[in-house]
């Protein structure tokens, strides 16, 4: 039993509230696993590239880089500085990004590993920032988080992760690298008085735990693939004053929110894959334009040099790919600080087929049966008119 904390609530939450929250989380976990099992190859690529962007932005935000999303696209293209460091950020944005891309580039799920390798080849994140000793610290955070996740073990035959999450939470609170830090205070003179202001506590690298959390879910049988869970681990859930039920509730809520975001990425991947089939389906199977648009739509705009590095095409090839995507209405060229970027855009409504403009109300087999029945009615009507 943990010692009393002055900020602790008088009583724990009700078991019914915790059970309902965990049930909603379990449903979302199972739904995502089922959705991923039904993806096509193109949809897998789109999902993985979108997951990489989401994971990188979530890690940067958790590290305290408030302007990460604002600067991300230009920074990826090498046209802007990295997100602004503060005294509360434990390491640089370069270190966070490099560590995650290196780790996910070795992921056991091939589509995710290939996506990370493609983004690494295209990235210009470190164009103005050579490797630093702190890069090793970021890599160590991921290694330590992976070690803790693997230590949790599997509990019985039930594929629910909540007992494992509780054990991982206890390990994190006992680990100096991840345990919440105490808030500091700053004193200054004001009107002849000494005034103390409580400051925000420095961040611990919980983004590394998000990257490793899928390992716990896969080992316990909850998931087939050990995907990263951006935003699933929060410092709030590690606070010492929480009751066990409160802690479990917060852990389930944050995991549910993370998994819901991933389900949204699946929906985005399916919609974008339909656009590729409709507008680029006539290209040969080895064409690079669909792969380039995958990165443009799900990750960030690309410069010509980035396209050449990531997809192994010549300078002339990058022009041909750009012309194909612009001609199909899927991209436009923009000049940013003297560099031409290819930026994804949604196709115009008048170019969309009805199947893309709105989802069919019936499944495909039912539609085929309906079409056949209508064709038979038309045939009978034609015969009747001929007899008249």
C-alpha positions in Angstrom: 0.0 0.0 0.0 1.3 3.4 -0.9 1.8 6.0 1.7 -0.8 8.7 2.3 -0.6 11.8 0.0 -2.1 15.1 1.0 -3.7 15.6 -2.4 -5.4 12.2 -2.5 -9.2 12.0 -2.9 -11.2 10.8 0.1 -12.5 7.7 -1.7 -11.7 5.7 -4.8 -14.0 5.6 -7.9 -16.8 3.1 -8.1 -16.1 -0.4 -9.6 -19.0 0.1 -12.0 -17.5 3.3 -13.5 -14.1 1.6 -13.9 -15.7 -1.5 -15.5 -17.6 0.5 -18.0 -14.5 2.5 -19.0 -12.4 -0.6 -19.4 -15.1 -2.3 -21.5 -15.2 0.6 -23.9 -11.4 0.5 -24.2 -11.5 -3.3 -24.8 -14.0 -2.8 -27.5 -11.9 -0.2 -29.2 -8.8 -2.4 -29.0 -10.6 -5.4 -30.6 -12.1 -3.2 -33.3 -8.8 -1.8 -34.3 -7.2 -5.3 -34.5 -10.1 -6.4 -36.7 -9.9 -3.3 -38.9 -6.1 -3.8 -39.5 -6.7 -7.5 -40.5 -8.9 -6.4 -43.4 -6.6 -3.7 -44.9 -5.3 -4.0 -48.5 -1.6 -3.4 -49.2 -2.2 0.2 -50.3 -4.4 0.8 -47.2 -1.6 -0.6 -45.0 0.9 1.7 -46.5 -1.3 4.7 -46.0 -2.2 3.7 -42.4 1.5 3.2 -41.5 2.6 6.6 -42.9 -0.2 8.3 -41.1 0.7 6.5 -37.9 4.3 7.7 -38.2 3.2 11.4 -38.4 0.8 11.0 -35.5 3.5 9.3 -33.4 6.1 11.9 -34.1 3.8 14.8 -33.4 2.5 13.2 -30.2 6.1 12.5 -29.0 7.1 16.1 -29.7 4.1 17.5 -27.9 4.6 15.3 -24.9 8.2 16.4 -24.8 7.1 20.0 -24.4 7.5 21.3 -28.0 4.4 23.4 -28.3 5.1 24.6 -31.8 5.9 21.2 -33.3 2.8 20.8 -35.4 3.1 24.4 -36.7 6.7 23.9 -37.9 6.6 20.2 -38.7 6.0 20.2 -42.5 8.6 22.9 -43.2 11.1 21.3 -40.8 10.6 17.9 -42.5 11.5 19.6 -45.9 14.6 21.3 -44.4 13.1 24.8 -44.8 12.6 25.8 -41.1 14.3 25.3 -37.8 13.3 22.6 -35.3 10.6 23.2 -32.7 11.7 25.5 -30.0 13.4 24.0 -27.0 12.6 25.2 -23.5 14.1 24.4 -20.0 11.3 21.9 -19.6 12.2 19.8 -22.7 14.4 16.9 -21.7 16.1 16.6 -25.1 16.1 18.1 -28.6 13.3 17.5 -31.1 16.0 16.0 -33.5 16.8 13.4 -30.9 13.2 12.4 -30.4 12.5 12.1 -34.1 15.7 10.2 -34.9 15.2 7.7 -32.0 11.6 7.0 -33.1 12.3 6.6 -36.8 15.3 4.3 -36.0 13.2 2.2 -33.7 10.2 1.9 -36.0 12.5 1.2 -39.0 13.2 -2.1 -37.3 9.6 -2.9 -36.5 8.5 -6.5 -37.0 5.5 -5.5 -39.1 7.0 -5.0 -42.5 4.7 -2.2 -43.8 5.5 0.0 -40.7 9.2 -0.7 -41.0 9.2 0.2 -44.7 7.2 3.4 -44.0 9.7 4.5 -41.4 12.6 3.8 -43.7 11.0 5.8 -46.5 10.3 8.7 -44.2 13.9 8.5 -42.8 15.3 8.7 -46.4 13.0 11.7 -47.3 13.5 13.6 -44.0 15.5 16.8 -43.8 15.0 17.1 -40.1 18.7 16.9 -39.2 20.1 18.9 -42.1 21.3 21.6 -39.8 21.8 19.5 -36.7 24.5 16.8 -36.5 24.3 13.9 -34.1 24.6 14.9 -30.4 25.2 12.9 -27.2 21.5 13.4 -26.3 20.5 11.3 -29.3 21.8 8.3 -27.3 19.7 9.4 -24.3 16.5 9.3 -26.5 17.4 5.9 -27.8 18.1 4.7 -24.3 14.6 5.9 -23.2 13.0 3.7 -25.9 15.2 0.7 -24.9 14.3 1.1 -21.3 10.6 1.4 -22.0 10.7 -1.7 -24.2 12.5 -3.6 -21.4 9.8 -2.5 -18.8 7.0 -3.5 -21.2 8.5 -6.9 -21.7 8.9 -7.4 -18.0 5.2 -7.1 -17.3 4.5 -10.6 -18.7 1.2 -12.2 -19.6 -1.6 -12.7 -17.1 -3.6 -16.0 -17.5 -5.7 -16.7 -20.6 -7.6 -13.4 -20.7 -6.5 -11.1 -23.5 -7.4 -7.9 -21.6 -4.5 -5.6 -21.0 -5.6 -3.8 -17.8 -3.8 -5.9 -15.3 -0.6 -5.6 -17.4 -1.2 -1.8 -17.6 -1.4 -1.6 -13.8 1.9 -3.5 -13.4 3.6 -1.4 -16.1 2.3 1.7 -14.3 3.9 0.5 -11.1 7.2 -0.1 -12.8 7.2 3.3 -14.4 6.5 5.1 -11.1 9.6 3.3 -9.6 11.8 4.1 -12.6 13.7 7.4 -12.2 13.7 8.0 -16.0 9.9 8.0 -16.3 8.5 8.8 -12.8 6.9 12.3 -12.5 9.3 15.0 -11.4 8.4 17.4 -8.6 7.4 20.9 -9.6 10.0 23.6 -9.0 9.4 27.1 -7.8 10.8 30.5 -8.7 11.0 33.4 -6.2 11.3 37.1 -7.1 10.8 40.4 -5.4 7.5 42.3 -6.0 6.6 45.4 -4.0 9.1 44.7 -1.4 7.9 41.1 -0.9 9.4 37.8 -1.9 6.9 36.0 -4.1 7.2 32.3 -5.0 5.6 30.9 -8.2 5.2 27.2 -8.8 6.6 26.2 -12.2 5.6 23.4 -14.5 7.5 20.2 -13.8 10.1 19.1 -16.5 8.9 16.4 -18.9 9.9 12.8 -18.7 10.1 10.8 -22.0 6.7 9.0 -21.7 6.6 9.1 -25.6 9.1 6.2 -25.4 6.5 4.2 -23.4 3.9 5.0 -26.0 6.3 3.6 -28.7 6.8 0.4 -26.6 3.2 -0.1 -25.3 2.1 -2.2 -28.3 4.6 -4.8 -27.2 2.7 -5.3 -24.0 -0.6 -5.6 -25.9 0.8 -8.1 -28.4 2.4 -10.3 -25.7 -0.9 -10.5 -23.8 -2.8 -11.4 -26.9 -4.8 -8.2 -27.1 -3.3 -7.3 -30.5 -1.8 -9.2 -33.4 0.7 -6.4 -34.1 2.7 -4.4 -31.5 1.8 -0.9 -32.8 2.8 2.3 -31.0 0.1 4.0 -29.1 0.6 7.8 -29.3 -0.6 9.6 -26.3 -1.6 6.5 -24.3 0.7 7.1 -21.3 0.2 10.3 -19.4 2.1 11.8 -16.4 -1.3 12.3 -14.7 -1.8 8.5 -14.4 1.6 8.2 -12.7 0.9 10.7 -9.9 1.5 9.3 -6.4 -1.7 10.6 -4.8 -4.1 8.5 -7.0 -6.1 5.6 -5.7 -5.7 2.3 -7.6 -9.1 2.6 -9.3 -8.4 6.2 -10.3 -5.1 5.2 -11.8 -6.7 2.3 -13.7 -9.5 4.6 -15.0 -7.0 7.2 -16.3 -4.9 4.5 -18.0 -8.0 3.0 -19.7 -9.3 6.4 -20.8 -6.0 7.5 -22.3 -5.5 4.1 -24.1 -9.0 4.3 -25.4 -8.4 7.8 -26.8 -5.1 6.6 -28.5 -6.8 3.6 -30.1 -9.7 5.7 -31.3 -7.2 8.0 -33.1 -5.7 4.9 -34.7 -9.1 3.8 -35.9 -9.5 7.2 -37.4 -6.2 6.6 -39.3 -7.7 3.4 -40.7 -10.7 5.3 -42.0 -8.4 7.9 -43.6 -6.3 5.2 -45.2 -9.3 3.5 -46.8 -10.6 6.8 -48.1 -7.2 7.7 -49.6 -6.8 4.2 -51.1 -10.1 4.7 -52.9 -8.8 7.9 -54.3 -5.6 6.2 -55.5 -7.7 3.4 -57.2 -9.9 6.0 -58.9 -7.2 8.4 -60.2 -4.0 6.3 -60.4 -5.3 2.8 -60.9 -4.5 2.9 -64.6 -0.7 3.1 -63.8 1.4 0.0 -63.9 2.0 -1.9 -60.6 5.6 -0.6 -60.3 4.7 3.1 -60.8 6.0 5.4 -58.1 3.3 8.1 -58.2 0.9 6.2 -55.9 3.7 5.7 -53.3 4.7 9.4 -53.5 1.1 10.5 -53.0 0.8 8.2 -50.0 3.5 10.2 -48.3 2.1 13.6 -49.5 -1.4 12.8 -48.3 -0.6 10.9 -45.0 2.6 12.6 -43.9 3.8 15.9 -45.3 4.7 17.7 -48.6 7.9 16.7 -50.4 10.6 18.5 -52.3 12.1 17.1 -55.5 15.3 16.1 -53.7 13.3 14.3 -51.0 11.4 12.3 -53.6 14.6 11.3 -55.3 16.1 10.2 -52.0 13.1 8.3 -50.7 11.9 6.6 -53.9 15.1 6.2 -55.8 14.1 8.1 -58.9 16.1 10.5 -61.1 15.5 14.2 -61.3 13.6 13.8 -64.5 11.6 11.1 -62.8 10.5 13.4 -60.1 9.2 15.8 -62.7 7.2 13.0 -64.4 5.7 12.0 -61.0 4.8 15.5 -60.2 3.2 16.0 -63.6 1.1 12.8 -63.2 -0.1 13.8 -59.7 -0.9 17.4 -60.7 -2.6 16.2 -63.8 -4.8 13.9 -61.8 -5.8 16.7 -59.5 -4.1 15.0 -56.5 -1.3 17.5 -55.9 -0.2 21.0 -56.6 3.2 22.7 -56.7 4.1 25.4 -54.2 7.2 27.5 -53.9 8.4 27.8 -50.2 11.6 29.8 -49.5 12.8 29.2 -53.0 12.1 25.4 -52.9 9.4 23.7 -54.9 7.2 21.4 -52.8 4.6 18.9 -54.0 1.6 19.3 -51.8 -1.3 16.8 -51.7 -4.8 18.0 -52.3 -8.2 16.3 -52.5 -9.5 15.7 -56.0 -12.2 18.0 -57.2 -15.8 16.9 -56.6 -16.5 16.7 -60.3 -13.7 14.1 -60.7 -15.0 11.9 -58.0 -16.9 8.8 -58.9 -20.2 8.3 -57.0 -18.7 5.5 -55.0 -16.1 8.0 -53.6 -18.4 11.0 -53.2 -20.6 9.1 -50.8 -20.5 5.6 -49.3 -22.9 3.1 -50.8 -25.9 2.3 -48.6 -25.6 -1.5 -49.3 -22.6 -3.8 -49.3 -21.2 -4.8 -52.7 -22.8 -8.2 -53.1 -26.2 -6.7 -52.4 -25.6 -4.0 -54.9 -24.6 -6.5 -57.6 -27.7 -8.5 -56.9 -29.8 -5.3 -57.1 -28.2 -4.3 -60.4 -28.9 -7.7 -61.9 -32.5 -7.5 -60.9 -32.9 -4.1 -62.4 -31.3 -5.3 -65.6 -33.8 -8.1 -65.8 -36.7 -5.7 -65.3 -35.3 -3.5 -68.1 -35.1 -6.5 -70.4 -38.7 -7.5 -69.7 -39.8 -3.9 -70.3 -38.0 -3.8 -73.7 -39.7 -7.1 -74.7 -43.1 -5.8 -73.7 -42.7 -2.6 -75.7 -41.6 -4.6 -78.7 -44.8 -6.7 -78.6 -46.9 -3.6 -78.4 
